[in-house]
C-alpha cells in the first residue's frame, strides 16, 4: 500500500488495514513505511467534539485548464459526515448560479440550519435571498480567515493534493469527470481521521477468513481501494 499509494501517510494506510480486519497499531504501520525525502503533509489535529449535524459549508476554488482558462469549482460540504453534498464546475460563478446550486444540493426539507461561507462577492443578493427563503442562516467568516471554514478548506486541499496536482485538466467537461471520480473515492473508500478512520459512506470491516486482499485502482490509478476477495 505504501509503495503503490505514495500520497498516503500512516493514518490512511492504518485505516485501510482496519477495514481489512488487520488489527495493528498506527505506530507499527509508521515503523515499516518506506522513508521518503521531504516534509510530510501536516495532519488535521483539531476536530469538532460534538456532531455538527445541521451545519454545511460552501466554498469555491479555481483550476487552470491546459489552455489556461480559469474554471471555478463549487463545493458544498455537510459537516456531520464530511459528505460532499454538491459539487459543480463553471466559468462564470454568478450569484444566480450559486443560488441554484444550493437549491439542488438541499431539496425539500433537507436544508441545514446554518451555512458557513466566506465574503466572496459572488454570493450576491439573489444568492442571499434564496438561502433566506430556504430557512438557512448564513454564517459569514471574517475577512481573509480561511481557518474559520476549516472543514471545506481541508476538503479542497485534499482534492488538490490527492488529485488535481497530478492531472492536466483539458476543459470543463474533463474536470467534472475527474472530480466525479474523486468524490466517489472520497465518499466510499477514503478513510477519515475525523470519522474514526471510517468513510462518509461507512465501509464494513472485512475479516481475514473472507479471502485474499486485492487492490482496485481508483481516480485513474492515483489511489486504490483494498478489499478481500473470496476464494
Beta strands, then each sheet from edge to edge (+ up, - down):
strand 1: 55-64
strand 2: 70-78
strand 3: 83-90
strand 4: 114-117
strand 5: 137-140
strand 6: 211-218
strand 7: 223-230
sheet 1: 3+ 2- 1+ 4+ 5+
sheet 2: 6+ 7-
end
